[in-house]
Every structure is written in C-alpha cells, then in structure tokens.
Amino acid sequence: MSETRKVRLATVSLAGCFGCHMSLLDIDEHLFELAGKVEFDRSPLTDIKHCGPCDVGLVEGGVCNAENVHVLREFRRNCRTLVALGACAVNGGLPAQRNHLDLGNCLRAVYETRPGMAAARVPNDPELPLPLDKVHPIHEVVRVDYFLPGCPPSGEAIWAFVSDLLAGRTPRLGHALMHFD
C-alpha cells in the first residue's frame, strides 16, 4: 500500500494586519485534517523564511515596499498555484488607503511634525525596505491563480476553498461563505 503524497502548502504575509493568517487558524478542528493532508513549507507555523517548491501558496497582504516585491516574486516562482488571500492581497485593502497621498508628505507628517518628536527625521537606513509610491494588490506584481476576498475571509471560507484545492476541484464558494456584514 503506497502512501499518498502530501500537498506542499506555503503561506506568506506582506503589507497587512496578519488577520488572514488568524482566520486560517480559525478553521479550528480542521487544522488536524489539514495537517494530515499537507506538508507546510514557508509559513508562520513553521518559521521557514524561504519558500521551496510548493503546490499551493497563500499570500495575504498587499505590496508596499521593495522587500514585499522580492518576497512575492520568489514565492510565485516556487508555488504552482497562487492564491490572493484577503482584501489586502486582492485589492490593496486598508494599506492602499495611502495611495491618494504623497508618500513623502505622509512620512514627514508622521516622523517630523508629531508632538514629542523634536528633531526627528524620516528614517533613512539601508536596513529598512524602500517604500513604494503606492500599495499594490499582488496581481499587479505577479500572476495570481485564485482570489479569496474578505477582510479577513472567514475560517469557514478558507477551509472550503483550501479543501476544494486539495481535492483537485476549482474552488467555488456560495453566498453563505462570501457575505460581507
């Protein structure tokens, strides 16, 4: 009797709040079922920093700096199927609210003009990732195979979506899982 190969699953968080990963944990008892079907690669659950070859990659967060671009492109290269998970990955989400502002003015307002920040300057350290002029949804940087909207999507929606992917089906979520309250 041969053992079925587990699907390699990776996750990454870019510019966002980490809420989609929290919803992934909200699949509750299905975590045990998921662990039986997948081998986790890069993920906060494994603390692996670079993605190896994977079957499925889940990306939460938008793209707001040069490091996000690098991480996302590496992730795409290594994932056969890529899923934009949540509003930030799908359309830029809350971080994209800064897109109508001048980034330089915004940084100066935060670092140079706040009370109690006497003689402060906008950080300029080579260790800090270079910010982009706007926050991008991930499909503006790489090809995306599936989009799962929500802020965040519910644990039930994530479980149904991932279950379909693992079973080789095209994910289809009905109204009950895609409502926005």
C-alpha positions as semicolon CSV with decimal commas, in nm:
position;residue;x (nm);y (nm);z (nm)
1;M;0,000;0,000;0,000
2;S;0,158;0,329;-0,108
3;E;0,115;0,646;0,092
4;T;-0,040;0,942;-0,090
5;R;0,197;1,234;-0,134
6;K;0,103;1,530;0,080
7;V;0,042;1,863;-0,089
8;R;0,313;2,118;-0,009
9;L;0,147;2,436;0,121
10;A;0,318;2,767;0,191
11;T;0,186;3,096;0,326
12;V;0,332;3,444;0,340
13;S;0,222;3,777;0,483
14;L;0,315;4,104;0,313
15;A;0,167;4,450;0,395
16;G;-0,138;4,380;0,606
17;C;-0,251;4,303;0,956
18;F;-0,198;3,925;0,971
19;G;-0,575;3,878;1,004
20;C;-0,592;3,624;0,721
21;H;-0,342;3,400;0,897
22;M;-0,554;3,433;1,211
23;S;-0,858;3,323;1,007
24;L;-0,656;3,027;0,880
25;L;-0,613;2,926;1,244
26;D;-0,991;2,974;1,285
27;I;-1,054;2,658;1,084
28;D;-1,029;2,507;1,433
29;E;-1,053;2,126;1,439
30;H;-0,997;2,117;1,062
31;L;-0,634;2,211;1,137
32;F;-0,576;1,846;1,224
33;E;-0,732;1,734;0,896
34;L;-0,526;1,993;0,709
35;A;-0,206;1,878;0,880
36;G;-0,284;1,524;0,762
37;K;-0,316;1,638;0,400
38;V;-0,039;1,897;0,364
39;E;0,325;1,946;0,436
40;F;0,384;2,305;0,541
41;D;0,669;2,493;0,380
42;R;0,720;2,866;0,442
43;S;0,465;2,979;0,696
44;P;0,446;3,144;1,037
45;L;0,351;2,796;1,154
46;T;0,694;2,663;1,054
47;D;0,910;2,976;1,075
48;I;1,072;2,877;0,743
49;K;1,195;3,201;0,582
50;H;1,224;3,100;0,214
51;C;0,977;2,906;0,005
52;G;1,081;2,582;-0,160
53;P;0,887;2,416;-0,443
54;C;0,520;2,411;-0,337
55;D;0,188;2,304;-0,478
56;V;-0,018;2,584;-0,318
57;G;0,084;2,926;-0,190
58;L;-0,144;3,156;0,008
59;V;-0,048;3,526;0,010
60;E;-0,201;3,778;0,249
61;G;-0,122;4,147;0,235
62;G;-0,053;4,395;-0,039
63;V;0,280;4,509;-0,179
64;C;0,407;4,832;-0,020
65;N;0,789;4,811;-0,035
66;A;1,082;4,663;-0,227
67;E;1,114;4,370;0,014
68;N;0,748;4,276;-0,046
69;V;0,817;4,271;-0,422
70;H;1,121;4,045;-0,376
71;V;0,941;3,806;-0,138
72;L;0,632;3,787;-0,360
73;R;0,829;3,716;-0,678
74;E;1,030;3,441;-0,504
75;F;0,709;3,297;-0,363
76;R;0,539;3,298;-0,708
77;R;0,839;3,123;-0,867
78;N;0,811;2,843;-0,612
79;C;0,432;2,794;-0,598
80;R;0,244;2,606;-0,869
81;T;-0,088;2,760;-0,760
82;L;-0,101;3,105;-0,602
83;V;-0,397;3,237;-0,403
84;A;-0,451;3,603;-0,312
85;L;-0,599;3,570;0,038
86;G;-0,798;3,863;0,174
87;A;-0,869;4,221;0,075
88;C;-0,510;4,347;0,101
89;A;-0,378;4,084;-0,141
90;V;-0,683;4,111;-0,369
91;N;-0,714;4,492;-0,395
92;G;-0,461;4,655;-0,160
93;G;-0,704;4,669;0,132
94;L;-0,658;4,918;0,414
95;P;-0,287;4,981;0,344
96;A;-0,386;5,112;-0,002
97;Q;-0,576;5,398;0,160
98;R;-0,247;5,587;0,149
99;N;-0,240;5,565;-0,232
100;H;-0,408;5,902;-0,275
101;L;-0,148;6,071;-0,051
102;D;0,201;6,190;-0,139
103;L;0,432;5,938;0,030
104;G;0,700;6,198;0,113
105;N;0,448;6,429;0,278
106;C;0,297;6,138;0,467
107;L;0,637;6,026;0,603
108;R;0,728;6,381;0,702
109;A;0,395;6,423;0,881
110;V;0,449;6,102;1,077
111;Y;0,816;6,145;1,164
112;E;0,888;6,518;1,165
113;T;0,578;6,704;1,281
114;R;0,431;6,487;1,556
115;P;0,431;6,629;1,909
116;G;0,717;6,490;2,114
117;M;0,925;6,407;1,807
118;A;1,161;6,705;1,830
119;A;1,438;6,700;1,571
120;A;1,315;6,368;1,432
121;R;1,378;6,277;1,069
122;V;1,228;6,031;0,825
123;P;1,428;5,708;0,872
124;N;1,694;5,655;0,606
125;D;1,865;5,331;0,692
126;P;1,980;5,072;0,436
127;E;1,830;4,801;0,660
128;L;1,479;4,942;0,603
129;P;1,296;4,832;0,287
130;L;1,245;5,105;0,029
131;P;0,876;5,206;0,031
132;L;0,687;5,210;-0,298
133;D;0,489;5,519;-0,400
134;K;0,168;5,316;-0,377
135;V;0,042;4,992;-0,227
136;H;-0,031;4,731;-0,495
137;P;-0,257;4,428;-0,491
138;I;-0,044;4,122;-0,561
139;H;-0,186;4,063;-0,911
140;E;-0,016;4,387;-1,023
141;V;0,321;4,226;-0,945
142;V;0,275;3,853;-1,018
143;R;0,025;3,619;-1,185
144;V;-0,244;3,502;-0,942
145;D;-0,446;3,184;-0,993
146;Y;-0,726;3,240;-0,741
147;F;-0,867;3,527;-0,535
148;L;-1,035;3,479;-0,196
149;P;-1,169;3,818;-0,082
150;G;-1,268;3,925;0,267
151;C;-1,122;4,129;0,547
152;P;-1,040;3,870;0,652
153;P;-1,217;3,579;0,486
154;S;-1,380;3,359;0,748
155;G;-1,220;3,038;0,867
156;E;-1,511;2,851;0,707
157;A;-1,448;3,018;0,370
158;I;-1,074;2,944;0,388
159;W;-1,138;2,581;0,482
160;A;-1,391;2,532;0,199
161;F;-1,156;2,700;-0,050
162;V;-0,846;2,503;0,056
163;S;-1,044;2,178;0,073
164;D;-1,153;2,223;-0,289
165;L;-0,794;2,295;-0,396
166;L;-0,660;1,990;-0,210
167;A;-0,928;1,772;-0,372
168;G;-0,831;1,898;-0,719
169;R;-1,155;2,094;-0,763
170;T;-1,192;2,455;-0,873
171;P;-1,286;2,640;-0,553
172;R;-1,643;2,769;-0,553
173;L;-1,782;2,947;-0,251
174;G;-2,152;3,015;-0,222
175;H;-2,317;3,328;-0,089
176;A;-2,325;3,192;0,267
177;L;-1,942;3,194;0,280
178;M;-1,889;3,517;0,084
179;H;-2,127;3,758;0,257
180;F;-1,987;4,082;0,391
181;D;-2,151;4,214;0,707
